[in-house]
Amino acid sequence: MAARGVSRRAFEVFVRRIPWNVEENELREYFTQFGPVKKCILPFNVETGFHKGFAWIGFSTEESRSKALLKDHFFEGSQLEVKRQEKTVR
């Protein structure tokens, strides 16, 4: 159990240029090829009902995140832009 006030790293990537027809579960499934996905956040625009075209993917390990960052990503006919997301979780 982690001590109170001690932060731990979240192994996240930020993904842009996600096609409008992609759903959160599809995106999560795609990124599992690099390792276990702890979270997938695909924000939606409440006015349009469509997602905003970007997401955060959280991996269980640094190794999984590194694998995802090494590859060019083509999904549903579009090239995704995947960047390292630095984040500290408390």
PDB file with one MODEL, atoms N, CA, C and O in Angstrom:
MODEL        1
ATOM      1  N   MET A   1       0.841  -1.185   0.000  1.00  0.00           N
ATOM      2  CA  MET A   1       0.000   0.000   0.000  1.00  0.00           C
ATOM      3  C   MET A   1       0.885   1.247   0.000  1.00  0.00           C
ATOM      4  O   MET A   1       1.849   1.332   0.760  1.00  0.00           O
ATOM      5  N   ALA A   2       0.555   2.190  -0.840  1.00  0.00           N
ATOM      6  CA  ALA A   2       1.366   3.406  -0.975  1.00  0.00           C
ATOM      7  C   ALA A   2       1.145   4.324   0.219  1.00  0.00           C
ATOM      8  O   ALA A   2       0.041   4.432   0.754  1.00  0.00           O
ATOM      9  N   ALA A   3       2.211   4.969   0.612  1.00  0.00           N
ATOM     10  CA  ALA A   3       2.119   5.919   1.718  1.00  0.00           C
ATOM     11  C   ALA A   3       1.351   7.151   1.275  1.00  0.00           C
ATOM     12  O   ALA A   3       1.383   7.535   0.106  1.00  0.00           O
ATOM     13  N   ARG A   4       0.669   7.754   2.211  1.00  0.00           N
ATOM     14  CA  ARG A   4      -0.097   8.961   1.925  1.00  0.00           C
ATOM     15  C   ARG A   4       0.840  10.080   1.475  1.00  0.00           C
ATOM     16  O   ARG A   4       1.896  10.291   2.070  1.00  0.00           O
ATOM     17  N   GLY A   5       0.446  10.794   0.421  1.00  0.00           N
ATOM     18  CA  GLY A   5       1.249  11.904  -0.065  1.00  0.00           C
ATOM     19  C   GLY A   5       2.356  11.503  -1.028  1.00  0.00           C
ATOM     20  O   GLY A   5       3.022  12.368  -1.597  1.00  0.00           O
ATOM     21  N   VAL A   6       2.562  10.209  -1.218  1.00  0.00           N
ATOM     22  CA  VAL A   6       3.584   9.743  -2.152  1.00  0.00           C
ATOM     23  C   VAL A   6       2.934   9.609  -3.522  1.00  0.00           C
ATOM     24  O   VAL A   6       1.886   8.977  -3.656  1.00  0.00           O
ATOM     25  N   SER A   7       3.551  10.202  -4.539  1.00  0.00           N
ATOM     26  CA  SER A   7       2.973  10.125  -5.877  1.00  0.00           C
ATOM     27  C   SER A   7       3.522   8.921  -6.621  1.00  0.00           C
ATOM     28  O   SER A   7       4.612   8.432  -6.325  1.00  0.00           O
ATOM     29  N   ARG A   8       2.755   8.456  -7.586  1.00  0.00           N
ATOM     30  CA  ARG A   8       3.208   7.362  -8.437  1.00  0.00           C
ATOM     31  C   ARG A   8       3.019   7.806  -9.882  1.00  0.00           C
ATOM     32  O   ARG A   8       2.178   8.654 -10.179  1.00  0.00           O
ATOM     33  N   ARG A   9       3.798   7.231 -10.760  1.00  0.00           N
ATOM     34  CA  ARG A   9       3.758   7.621 -12.168  1.00  0.00           C
ATOM     35  C   ARG A   9       2.576   6.969 -12.867  1.00  0.00           C
ATOM     36  O   ARG A   9       2.242   5.814 -12.606  1.00  0.00           O
ATOM     37  N   ALA A  10       1.965   7.705 -13.735  1.00  0.00           N
ATOM     38  CA  ALA A  10       0.949   7.169 -14.627  1.00  0.00           C
ATOM     39  C   ALA A  10       1.610   7.089 -16.001  1.00  0.00           C
ATOM     40  O   ALA A  10       2.152   8.078 -16.492  1.00  0.00           O
ATOM     41  N   PHE A  11       1.564   5.940 -16.600  1.00  0.00           N
ATOM     42  CA  PHE A  11       2.245   5.725 -17.883  1.00  0.00           C
ATOM     43  C   PHE A  11       1.264   6.020 -19.012  1.00  0.00           C
ATOM     44  O   PHE A  11       0.651   5.109 -19.570  1.00  0.00           O
ATOM     45  N   GLU A  12       1.122   7.297 -19.341  1.00  0.00           N
ATOM     46  CA  GLU A  12       0.103   7.741 -20.281  1.00  0.00           C
ATOM     47  C   GLU A  12       0.675   8.261 -21.591  1.00  0.00           C
ATOM     48  O   GLU A  12       1.811   8.727 -21.674  1.00  0.00           O
ATOM     49  N   VAL A  13      -0.178   8.155 -22.614  1.00  0.00           N
ATOM     50  CA  VAL A  13       0.079   8.809 -23.892  1.00  0.00           C
ATOM     51  C   VAL A  13      -1.133   9.681 -24.207  1.00  0.00           C
ATOM     52  O   VAL A  13      -2.255   9.396 -23.787  1.00  0.00           O
ATOM     53  N   PHE A  14      -0.878  10.743 -24.951  1.00  0.00           N
ATOM     54  CA  PHE A  14      -1.932  11.627 -25.439  1.00  0.00           C
ATOM     55  C   PHE A  14      -2.085  11.335 -26.919  1.00  0.00           C
ATOM     56  O   PHE A  14      -1.102  11.336 -27.660  1.00  0.00           O
ATOM     57  N   VAL A  15      -3.311  11.086 -27.356  1.00  0.00           N
ATOM     58  CA  VAL A  15      -3.581  10.694 -28.743  1.00  0.00           C
ATOM     59  C   VAL A  15      -4.439  11.768 -29.403  1.00  0.00           C
ATOM     60  O   VAL A  15      -5.467  12.169 -28.858  1.00  0.00           O
ATOM     61  N   ARG A  16      -4.013  12.234 -30.581  1.00  0.00           N
ATOM     62  CA  ARG A  16      -4.751  13.232 -31.365  1.00  0.00           C
ATOM     63  C   ARG A  16      -5.098  12.660 -32.725  1.00  0.00           C
ATOM     64  O   ARG A  16      -4.588  11.620 -33.140  1.00  0.00           O
ATOM     65  N   ARG A  17      -5.993  13.382 -33.411  1.00  0.00           N
ATOM     66  CA  ARG A  17      -6.421  13.033 -34.776  1.00  0.00           C
ATOM     67  C   ARG A  17      -7.205  11.722 -34.816  1.00  0.00           C
ATOM     68  O   ARG A  17      -7.059  10.934 -35.751  1.00  0.00           O
ATOM     69  N   ILE A  18      -8.016  11.499 -33.822  1.00  0.00           N
ATOM     70  CA  ILE A  18      -8.848  10.291 -33.772  1.00  0.00           C
ATOM     71  C   ILE A  18     -10.062  10.515 -34.671  1.00  0.00           C
ATOM     72  O   ILE A  18     -10.763  11.514 -34.510  1.00  0.00           O
ATOM     73  N   PRO A  19     -10.326   9.604 -35.617  1.00  0.00           N
ATOM     74  CA  PRO A  19     -11.492   9.760 -36.493  1.00  0.00           C
ATOM     75  C   PRO A  19     -12.791   9.854 -35.680  1.00  0.00           C
ATOM     76  O   PRO A  19     -12.911   9.235 -34.623  1.00  0.00           O
ATOM     77  N   TRP A  20     -13.738  10.613 -36.170  1.00  0.00           N
ATOM     78  CA  TRP A  20     -14.980  10.894 -35.448  1.00  0.00           C
ATOM     79  C   TRP A  20     -15.801   9.647 -35.157  1.00  0.00           C
ATOM     80  O   TRP A  20     -16.572   9.627 -34.198  1.00  0.00           O
ATOM     81  N   ASN A  21     -15.646   8.589 -35.985  1.00  0.00           N
ATOM     82  CA  ASN A  21     -16.472   7.389 -35.820  1.00  0.00           C
ATOM     83  C   ASN A  21     -15.875   6.347 -34.871  1.00  0.00           C
ATOM     84  O   ASN A  21     -16.476   5.292 -34.670  1.00  0.00           O
ATOM     85  N   VAL A  22     -14.721   6.615 -34.291  1.00  0.00           N
ATOM     86  CA  VAL A  22     -14.067   5.669 -33.377  1.00  0.00           C
ATOM     87  C   VAL A  22     -14.672   5.808 -31.982  1.00  0.00           C
ATOM     88  O   VAL A  22     -14.867   6.916 -31.482  1.00  0.00           O
ATOM     89  N   GLU A  23     -14.965   4.659 -31.362  1.00  0.00           N
ATOM     90  CA  GLU A  23     -15.517   4.646 -30.008  1.00  0.00           C
ATOM     91  C   GLU A  23     -14.429   4.305 -29.000  1.00  0.00           C
ATOM     92  O   GLU A  23     -13.386   3.756 -29.357  1.00  0.00           O
ATOM     93  N   GLU A  24     -14.682   4.635 -27.745  1.00  0.00           N
ATOM     94  CA  GLU A  24     -13.702   4.434 -26.678  1.00  0.00           C
ATOM     95  C   GLU A  24     -13.248   2.977 -26.579  1.00  0.00           C
ATOM     96  O   GLU A  24     -12.056   2.711 -26.423  1.00  0.00           O
ATOM     97  N   ASN A  25     -14.183   2.036 -26.667  1.00  0.00           N
ATOM     98  CA  ASN A  25     -13.800   0.619 -26.553  1.00  0.00           C
ATOM     99  C   ASN A  25     -12.913   0.169 -27.710  1.00  0.00           C
ATOM    100  O   ASN A  25     -12.044  -0.682 -27.519  1.00  0.00           O
ATOM    101  N   GLU A  26     -13.114   0.721 -28.904  1.00  0.00           N
ATOM    102  CA  GLU A  26     -12.266   0.383 -30.048  1.00  0.00           C
ATOM    103  C   GLU A  26     -10.851   0.916 -29.850  1.00  0.00           C
ATOM    104  O   GLU A  26      -9.870   0.240 -30.160  1.00  0.00           O
ATOM    105  N   LEU A  27     -10.760   2.125 -29.336  1.00  0.00           N
ATOM    106  CA  LEU A  27      -9.462   2.741 -29.084  1.00  0.00           C
ATOM    107  C   LEU A  27      -8.708   1.962 -28.009  1.00  0.00           C
ATOM    108  O   LEU A  27      -7.513   1.699 -28.150  1.00  0.00           O
ATOM    109  N   ARG A  28      -9.400   1.597 -26.944  1.00  0.00           N
ATOM    110  CA  ARG A  28      -8.805   0.798 -25.867  1.00  0.00           C
ATOM    111  C   ARG A  28      -8.283  -0.533 -26.419  1.00  0.00           C
ATOM    112  O   ARG A  28      -7.157  -0.937 -26.128  1.00  0.00           O
ATOM    113  N   GLU A  29      -9.108  -1.201 -27.211  1.00  0.00           N
ATOM    114  CA  GLU A  29      -8.717  -2.490 -27.785  1.00  0.00           C
ATOM    115  C   GLU A  29      -7.484  -2.346 -28.679  1.00  0.00           C
ATOM    116  O   GLU A  29      -6.587  -3.188 -28.638  1.00  0.00           O
ATOM    117  N   TYR A  30      -7.439  -1.291 -29.482  1.00  0.00           N
ATOM    118  CA  TYR A  30      -6.289  -1.057 -30.356  1.00  0.00           C
ATOM    119  C   TYR A  30      -4.995  -0.953 -29.547  1.00  0.00           C
ATOM    120  O   TYR A  30      -3.988  -1.565 -29.906  1.00  0.00           O
ATOM    121  N   PHE A  31      -5.017  -0.193 -28.472  1.00  0.00           N
ATOM    122  CA  PHE A  31      -3.796   0.042 -27.698  1.00  0.00           C
ATOM    123  C   PHE A  31      -3.397  -1.133 -26.805  1.00  0.00           C
ATOM    124  O   PHE A  31      -2.287  -1.135 -26.273  1.00  0.00           O
ATOM    125  N   THR A  32      -4.260  -2.125 -26.625  1.00  0.00           N
ATOM    126  CA  THR A  32      -3.879  -3.300 -25.830  1.00  0.00           C
ATOM    127  C   THR A  32      -2.797  -4.127 -26.519  1.00  0.00           C
ATOM    128  O   THR A  32      -2.185  -4.979 -25.875  1.00  0.00           O
ATOM    129  N   GLN A  33      -2.546  -3.906 -27.795  1.00  0.00           N
ATOM    130  CA  GLN A  33      -1.461  -4.634 -28.467  1.00  0.00           C
ATOM    131  C   GLN A  33      -0.092  -4.266 -27.895  1.00  0.00           C
ATOM    132  O   GLN A  33       0.884  -4.983 -28.114  1.00  0.00           O
ATOM    133  N   PHE A  34      -0.018  -3.157 -27.165  1.00  0.00           N
ATOM    134  CA  PHE A  34       1.252  -2.719 -26.578  1.00  0.00           C
ATOM    135  C   PHE A  34       1.384  -3.107 -25.110  1.00  0.00           C
ATOM    136  O   PHE A  34       2.473  -3.029 -24.543  1.00  0.00           O
ATOM    137  N   GLY A  35       0.292  -3.521 -24.500  1.00  0.00           N
ATOM    138  CA  GLY A  35       0.291  -3.930 -23.100  1.00  0.00           C
ATOM    139  C   GLY A  35      -1.046  -3.608 -22.460  1.00  0.00           C
ATOM    140  O   GLY A  35      -1.918  -3.019 -23.099  1.00  0.00           O
ATOM    141  N   PRO A  36      -1.213  -3.993 -21.196  1.00  0.00           N
ATOM    142  CA  PRO A  36      -2.480  -3.743 -20.502  1.00  0.00           C
ATOM    143  C   PRO A  36      -2.810  -2.247 -20.415  1.00  0.00           C
ATOM    144  O   PRO A  36      -1.975  -1.435 -20.016  1.00  0.00           O
ATOM    145  N   VAL A  37      -4.039  -1.905 -20.796  1.00  0.00           N
ATOM    146  CA  VAL A  37      -4.511  -0.525 -20.737  1.00  0.00           C
ATOM    147  C   VAL A  37      -5.314  -0.351 -19.451  1.00  0.00           C
ATOM    148  O   VAL A  37      -6.328  -1.017 -19.247  1.00  0.00           O
ATOM    149  N   LYS A  38      -4.851   0.551 -18.589  1.00  0.00           N
ATOM    150  CA  LYS A  38      -5.536   0.816 -17.320  1.00  0.00           C
ATOM    151  C   LYS A  38      -6.704   1.770 -17.502  1.00  0.00           C
ATOM    152  O   LYS A  38      -7.729   1.650 -16.830  1.00  0.00           O
ATOM    153  N   LYS A  39      -6.540   2.728 -18.428  1.00  0.00           N
ATOM    154  CA  LYS A  39      -7.633   3.668 -18.660  1.00  0.00           C
ATOM    155  C   LYS A  39      -7.597   4.206 -20.076  1.00  0.00           C
ATOM    156  O   LYS A  39      -6.554   4.249 -20.729  1.00  0.00           O
ATOM    157  N   CYS A  40      -8.758   4.608 -20.522  1.00  0.00           N
ATOM    158  CA  CYS A  40      -8.917   5.227 -21.834  1.00  0.00           C
ATOM    159  C   CYS A  40      -9.954   6.329 -21.659  1.00  0.00           C
ATOM    160  O   CYS A  40     -11.117   6.058 -21.361  1.00  0.00           O
ATOM    161  N   ILE A  41      -9.527   7.560 -21.844  1.00  0.00           N
ATOM    162  CA  ILE A  41     -10.437   8.698 -21.684  1.00  0.00           C
ATOM    163  C   ILE A  41     -10.580   9.392 -23.034  1.00  0.00           C
ATOM    164  O   ILE A  41      -9.618   9.945 -23.568  1.00  0.00           O
ATOM    165  N   LEU A  42     -11.790   9.353 -23.574  1.00  0.00           N
ATOM    166  CA  LEU A  42     -12.115   9.961 -24.861  1.00  0.00           C
ATOM    167  C   LEU A  42     -13.229  10.987 -24.610  1.00  0.00           C
ATOM    168  O   LEU A  42     -14.407  10.629 -24.623  1.00  0.00           O
ATOM    169  N   PRO A  43     -12.870  12.264 -24.381  1.00  0.00           N
ATOM    170  CA  PRO A  43     -13.874  13.271 -24.020  1.00  0.00           C
ATOM    171  C   PRO A  43     -14.847  13.584 -25.161  1.00  0.00           C
ATOM    172  O   PRO A  43     -14.485  13.583 -26.337  1.00  0.00           O
ATOM    173  N   PHE A  44     -16.087  13.850 -24.766  1.00  0.00           N
ATOM    174  CA  PHE A  44     -17.139  14.179 -25.726  1.00  0.00           C
ATOM    175  C   PHE A  44     -17.565  15.633 -25.599  1.00  0.00           C
ATOM    176  O   PHE A  44     -17.492  16.232 -24.526  1.00  0.00           O
ATOM    177  N   ASN A  45     -18.012  16.186 -26.723  1.00  0.00           N
ATOM    178  CA  ASN A  45     -18.595  17.518 -26.763  1.00  0.00           C
ATOM    179  C   ASN A  45     -20.093  17.348 -26.502  1.00  0.00           C
ATOM    180  O   ASN A  45     -20.787  16.707 -27.290  1.00  0.00           O
ATOM    181  N   VAL A  46     -20.589  17.907 -25.418  1.00  0.00           N
ATOM    182  CA  VAL A  46     -21.995  17.719 -25.056  1.00  0.00           C
ATOM    183  C   VAL A  46     -22.948  18.369 -26.059  1.00  0.00           C
ATOM    184  O   VAL A  46     -24.091  17.931 -26.188  1.00  0.00           O
ATOM    185  N   GLU A  47     -22.504  19.391 -26.761  1.00  0.00           N
ATOM    186  CA  GLU A  47     -23.364  20.066 -27.733  1.00  0.00           C
ATOM    187  C   GLU A  47     -23.522  19.268 -29.021  1.00  0.00           C
ATOM    188  O   GLU A  47     -24.620  19.188 -29.572  1.00  0.00           O
ATOM    189  N   THR A  48     -22.429  18.674 -29.504  1.00  0.00           N
ATOM    190  CA  THR A  48     -22.487  17.953 -30.780  1.00  0.00           C
ATOM    191  C   THR A  48     -22.739  16.458 -30.605  1.00  0.00           C
ATOM    192  O   THR A  48     -23.261  15.807 -31.510  1.00  0.00           O
ATOM    193  N   GLY A  49     -22.371  15.910 -29.443  1.00  0.00           N
ATOM    194  CA  GLY A  49     -22.512  14.470 -29.221  1.00  0.00           C
ATOM    195  C   GLY A  49     -21.351  13.662 -29.771  1.00  0.00           C
ATOM    196  O   GLY A  49     -21.315  12.442 -29.614  1.00  0.00           O
ATOM    197  N   PHE A  50     -20.405  14.328 -30.412  1.00  0.00           N
ATOM    198  CA  PHE A  50     -19.225  13.650 -30.950  1.00  0.00           C
ATOM    199  C   PHE A  50     -18.053  13.824 -29.994  1.00  0.00           C
ATOM    200  O   PHE A  50     -18.005  14.770 -29.208  1.00  0.00           O
ATOM    201  N   HIS A  51     -17.101  12.884 -30.078  1.00  0.00           N
ATOM    202  CA  HIS A  51     -15.908  13.066 -29.247  1.00  0.00           C
ATOM    203  C   HIS A  51     -15.068  14.194 -29.830  1.00  0.00           C
ATOM    204  O   HIS A  51     -15.275  14.618 -30.967  1.00  0.00           O
ATOM    205  N   LYS A  52     -14.126  14.669 -29.042  1.00  0.00           N
ATOM    206  CA  LYS A  52     -13.346  15.849 -29.407  1.00  0.00           C
ATOM    207  C   LYS A  52     -12.127  15.552 -30.275  1.00  0.00           C
ATOM    208  O   LYS A  52     -11.399  16.472 -30.646  1.00  0.00           O
ATOM    209  N   GLY A  53     -11.893  14.286 -30.603  1.00  0.00           N
ATOM    210  CA  GLY A  53     -10.790  13.941 -31.499  1.00  0.00           C
ATOM    211  C   GLY A  53      -9.472  13.669 -30.812  1.00  0.00           C
ATOM    212  O   GLY A  53      -8.453  13.477 -31.475  1.00  0.00           O
ATOM    213  N   PHE A  54      -9.479  13.649 -29.475  1.00  0.00           N
ATOM    214  CA  PHE A  54      -8.258  13.326 -28.736  1.00  0.00           C
ATOM    215  C   PHE A  54      -8.608  12.457 -27.535  1.00  0.00           C
ATOM    216  O   PHE A  54      -9.764  12.384 -27.118  1.00  0.00           O
ATOM    217  N   ALA A  55      -7.580  11.796 -26.983  1.00  0.00           N
ATOM    218  CA  ALA A  55      -7.802  10.895 -25.850  1.00  0.00           C
ATOM    219  C   ALA A  55      -6.526  10.738 -25.044  1.00  0.00           C
ATOM    220  O   ALA A  55      -5.435  11.081 -25.500  1.00  0.00           O
ATOM    221  N   TRP A  56      -6.685  10.213 -23.837  1.00  0.00           N
ATOM    222  CA  TRP A  56      -5.562   9.819 -22.996  1.00  0.00           C
ATOM    223  C   TRP A  56      -5.659   8.322 -22.784  1.00  0.00           C
ATOM    224  O   TRP A  56      -6.718   7.801 -22.436  1.00  0.00           O
ATOM    225  N   ILE A  57      -4.547   7.633 -22.995  1.00  0.00           N
ATOM    226  CA  ILE A  57      -4.465   6.192 -22.771  1.00  0.00           C
ATOM    227  C   ILE A  57      -3.461   5.966 -21.655  1.00  0.00           C
ATOM    228  O   ILE A  57      -2.331   6.450 -21.724  1.00  0.00           O
ATOM    229  N   GLY A  58      -3.866   5.235 -20.630  1.00  0.00           N
ATOM    230  CA  GLY A  58      -2.989   4.933 -19.501  1.00  0.00           C
ATOM    231  C   GLY A  58      -2.604   3.467 -19.502  1.00  0.00           C
ATOM    232  O   GLY A  58      -3.465   2.587 -19.501  1.00  0.00           O
ATOM    233  N   PHE A  59      -1.316   3.212 -19.504  1.00  0.00           N
ATOM    234  CA  PHE A  59      -0.793   1.840 -19.488  1.00  0.00           C
ATOM    235  C   PHE A  59      -0.360   1.439 -18.087  1.00  0.00           C
ATOM    236  O   PHE A  59      -0.121   2.290 -17.231  1.00  0.00           O
ATOM    237  N   SER A  60      -0.263   0.136 -17.864  1.00  0.00           N
ATOM    238  CA  SER A  60       0.170  -0.398 -16.570  1.00  0.00           C
ATOM    239  C   SER A  60       1.667  -0.250 -16.349  1.00  0.00           C
ATOM    240  O   SER A  60       2.124  -0.160 -15.210  1.00  0.00           O
ATOM    241  N   THR A  61       2.439  -0.224 -17.448  1.00  0.00           N
ATOM    242  CA  THR A  61       3.896  -0.193 -17.318  1.00  0.00           C
ATOM    243  C   THR A  61       4.522   0.825 -18.267  1.00  0.00           C
ATOM    244  O   THR A  61       3.934   1.205 -19.279  1.00  0.00           O
ATOM    245  N   GLU A  62       5.720   1.250 -17.913  1.00  0.00           N
ATOM    246  CA  GLU A  62       6.497   2.138 -18.778  1.00  0.00           C
ATOM    247  C   GLU A  62       6.839   1.432 -20.086  1.00  0.00           C
ATOM    248  O   GLU A  62       6.855   2.058 -21.146  1.00  0.00           O
ATOM    249  N   GLU A  63       7.110   0.140 -20.014  1.00  0.00           N
ATOM    250  CA  GLU A  63       7.453  -0.639 -21.208  1.00  0.00           C
ATOM    251  C   GLU A  63       6.320  -0.593 -22.235  1.00  0.00           C
ATOM    252  O   GLU A  63       6.572  -0.434 -23.429  1.00  0.00           O
ATOM    253  N   SER A  64       5.084  -0.731 -21.780  1.00  0.00           N
ATOM    254  CA  SER A  64       3.930  -0.680 -22.684  1.00  0.00           C
ATOM    255  C   SER A  64       3.826   0.688 -23.346  1.00  0.00           C
ATOM    256  O   SER A  64       3.590   0.787 -24.550  1.00  0.00           O
ATOM    257  N   ARG A  65       4.003   1.744 -22.551  1.00  0.00           N
ATOM    258  CA  ARG A  65       3.949   3.095 -23.111  1.00  0.00           C
ATOM    259  C   ARG A  65       5.059   3.285 -24.138  1.00  0.00           C
ATOM    260  O   ARG A  65       4.824   3.853 -25.205  1.00  0.00           O
ATOM    261  N   SER A  66       6.258   2.820 -23.830  1.00  0.00           N
ATOM    262  CA  SER A  66       7.389   2.959 -24.756  1.00  0.00           C
ATOM    263  C   SER A  66       7.117   2.252 -26.075  1.00  0.00           C
ATOM    264  O   SER A  66       7.431   2.783 -27.140  1.00  0.00           O
ATOM    265  N   LYS A  67       6.537   1.063 -26.012  1.00  0.00           N
ATOM    266  CA  LYS A  67       6.189   0.325 -27.237  1.00  0.00           C
ATOM    267  C   LYS A  67       5.204   1.131 -28.086  1.00  0.00           C
ATOM    268  O   LYS A  67       5.344   1.207 -29.307  1.00  0.00           O
ATOM    269  N   ALA A  68       4.218   1.724 -27.436  1.00  0.00           N
ATOM    270  CA  ALA A  68       3.215   2.512 -28.161  1.00  0.00           C
ATOM    271  C   ALA A  68       3.835   3.746 -28.810  1.00  0.00           C
ATOM    272  O   ALA A  68       3.414   4.156 -29.891  1.00  0.00           O
ATOM    273  N   LEU A  69       4.821   4.333 -28.161  1.00  0.00           N
ATOM    274  CA  LEU A  69       5.453   5.544 -28.689  1.00  0.00           C
ATOM    275  C   LEU A  69       6.391   5.261 -29.861  1.00  0.00           C
ATOM    276  O   LEU A  69       6.694   6.164 -30.640  1.00  0.00           O
ATOM    277  N   LEU A  70       6.846   4.032 -29.992  1.00  0.00           N
ATOM    278  CA  LEU A  70       7.794   3.681 -31.056  1.00  0.00           C
ATOM    279  C   LEU A  70       7.137   3.475 -32.416  1.00  0.00           C
ATOM    280  O   LEU A  70       7.820   3.501 -33.440  1.00  0.00           O
ATOM    281  N   LYS A  71       5.837   3.274 -32.440  1.00  0.00           N
ATOM    282  CA  LYS A  71       5.149   2.885 -33.667  1.00  0.00           C
ATOM    283  C   LYS A  71       4.398   4.064 -34.290  1.00  0.00           C
ATOM    284  O   LYS A  71       3.931   4.960 -33.588  1.00  0.00           O
ATOM    285  N   ASP A  72       4.292   4.043 -35.626  1.00  0.00           N
ATOM    286  CA  ASP A  72       3.373   4.946 -36.322  1.00  0.00           C
ATOM    287  C   ASP A  72       2.002   4.286 -36.260  1.00  0.00           C
ATOM    288  O   ASP A  72       1.882   3.085 -36.501  1.00  0.00           O
ATOM    289  N   HIS A  73       0.980   5.049 -35.942  1.00  0.00           N
ATOM    290  CA  HIS A  73      -0.351   4.486 -35.713  1.00  0.00           C
ATOM    291  C   HIS A  73      -1.318   4.895 -36.813  1.00  0.00           C
ATOM    292  O   HIS A  73      -1.563   6.082 -37.031  1.00  0.00           O
ATOM    293  N   PHE A  74      -1.864   3.900 -37.502  1.00  0.00           N
ATOM    294  CA  PHE A  74      -2.901   4.109 -38.504  1.00  0.00           C
ATOM    295  C   PHE A  74      -4.133   3.356 -38.034  1.00  0.00           C
ATOM    296  O   PHE A  74      -4.089   2.142 -37.835  1.00  0.00           O
ATOM    297  N   PHE A  75      -5.233   4.080 -37.857  1.00  0.00           N
ATOM    298  CA  PHE A  75      -6.442   3.479 -37.295  1.00  0.00           C
ATOM    299  C   PHE A  75      -7.662   4.044 -38.007  1.00  0.00           C
ATOM    300  O   PHE A  75      -7.844   5.259 -38.074  1.00  0.00           O
ATOM    301  N   GLU A  76      -8.491   3.161 -38.534  1.00  0.00           N
ATOM    302  CA  GLU A  76      -9.707   3.570 -39.247  1.00  0.00           C
ATOM    303  C   GLU A  76      -9.406   4.577 -40.355  1.00  0.00           C
ATOM    304  O   GLU A  76     -10.152   5.536 -40.553  1.00  0.00           O
ATOM    305  N   GLY A  77      -8.306   4.349 -41.077  1.00  0.00           N
ATOM    306  CA  GLY A  77      -7.966   5.183 -42.218  1.00  0.00           C
ATOM    307  C   GLY A  77      -7.254   6.489 -41.911  1.00  0.00           C
ATOM    308  O   GLY A  77      -6.980   7.270 -42.822  1.00  0.00           O
ATOM    309  N   SER A  78      -6.951   6.738 -40.656  1.00  0.00           N
ATOM    310  CA  SER A  78      -6.268   7.976 -40.270  1.00  0.00           C
ATOM    311  C   SER A  78      -4.986   7.678 -39.510  1.00  0.00           C
ATOM    312  O   SER A  78      -4.875   6.664 -38.821  1.00  0.00           O
ATOM    313  N   GLN A  79      -4.014   8.584 -39.647  1.00  0.00           N
ATOM    314  CA  GLN A  79      -2.794   8.449 -38.860  1.00  0.00           C
ATOM    315  C   GLN A  79      -2.996   9.188 -37.542  1.00  0.00           C
ATOM    316  O   GLN A  79      -3.238  10.395 -37.520  1.00  0.00           O
ATOM    317  N   LEU A  80      -2.893   8.443 -36.448  1.00  0.00           N
ATOM    318  CA  LEU A  80      -3.028   9.032 -35.123  1.00  0.00           C
ATOM    319  C   LEU A  80      -1.712   9.683 -34.726  1.00  0.00           C
ATOM    320  O   LEU A  80      -0.638   9.223 -35.114  1.00  0.00           O
ATOM    321  N   GLU A  81      -1.801  10.744 -33.959  1.00  0.00           N
ATOM    322  CA  GLU A  81      -0.616  11.384 -33.398  1.00  0.00           C
ATOM    323  C   GLU A  81      -0.550  10.975 -31.928  1.00  0.00           C
ATOM    324  O   GLU A  81      -1.440  11.308 -31.145  1.00  0.00           O
ATOM    325  N   VAL A  82       0.504  10.255 -31.558  1.00  0.00           N
ATOM    326  CA  VAL A  82       0.646   9.733 -30.197  1.00  0.00           C
ATOM    327  C   VAL A  82       1.884  10.353 -29.560  1.00  0.00           C
ATOM    328  O   VAL A  82       2.990  10.244 -30.090  1.00  0.00           O
ATOM    329  N   LYS A  83       1.684  11.002 -28.419  1.00  0.00           N
ATOM    330  CA  LYS A  83       2.770  11.690 -27.712  1.00  0.00           C
ATOM    331  C   LYS A  83       2.824  11.220 -26.266  1.00  0.00           C
ATOM    332  O   LYS A  83       1.819  10.793 -25.697  1.00  0.00           O
ATOM    333  N   ARG A  84       3.996  11.303 -25.691  1.00  0.00           N
ATOM    334  CA  ARG A  84       4.185  10.982 -24.271  1.00  0.00           C
ATOM    335  C   ARG A  84       3.425  12.010 -23.425  1.00  0.00           C
ATOM    336  O   ARG A  84       3.530  13.213 -23.664  1.00  0.00           O
ATOM    337  N   GLN A  85       2.677  11.541 -22.457  1.00  0.00           N
ATOM    338  CA  GLN A  85       1.954  12.425 -21.536  1.00  0.00           C
ATOM    339  C   GLN A  85       2.605  12.311 -20.172  1.00  0.00           C
ATOM    340  O   GLN A  85       2.592  11.247 -19.552  1.00  0.00           O
ATOM    341  N   GLU A  86       3.169  13.402 -19.713  1.00  0.00           N
ATOM    342  CA  GLU A  86       3.778  13.417 -18.382  1.00  0.00           C
ATOM    343  C   GLU A  86       2.706  13.798 -17.385  1.00  0.00           C
ATOM    344  O   GLU A  86       2.085  14.855 -17.490  1.00  0.00           O
ATOM    345  N   LYS A  87       2.498  12.925 -16.420  1.00  0.00           N
ATOM    346  CA  LYS A  87       1.470  13.193 -15.431  1.00  0.00           C
ATOM    347  C   LYS A  87       1.820  12.489 -14.137  1.00  0.00           C
ATOM    348  O   LYS A  87       2.277  11.346 -14.147  1.00  0.00           O
ATOM    349  N   THR A  88       1.611  13.159 -13.046  1.00  0.00           N
ATOM    350  CA  THR A  88       1.801  12.559 -11.741  1.00  0.00           C
ATOM    351  C   THR A  88       0.436  12.393 -11.099  1.00  0.00           C
ATOM    352  O   THR A  88      -0.354  13.336 -11.053  1.00  0.00           O
ATOM    353  N   VAL A  89       0.160  11.203 -10.607  1.00  0.00           N
ATOM    354  CA  VAL A  89      -1.117  10.907  -9.967  1.00  0.00           C
ATOM    355  C   VAL A  89      -0.907  10.842  -8.472  1.00  0.00           C
ATOM    356  O   VAL A  89       0.061  10.239  -8.009  1.00  0.00           O
ATOM    357  N   ARG A  90      -1.777  11.441  -7.722  1.00  0.00           N
ATOM    358  CA  ARG A  90      -1.706  11.381  -6.246  1.00  0.00           C
ATOM    359  C   ARG A  90      -2.785  10.489  -5.721  1.00  0.00           C
ATOM    360  O   ARG A  90      -2.899  10.304  -4.510  1.00  0.00           O
TER     361      ARG A  90
ENDMDL
END
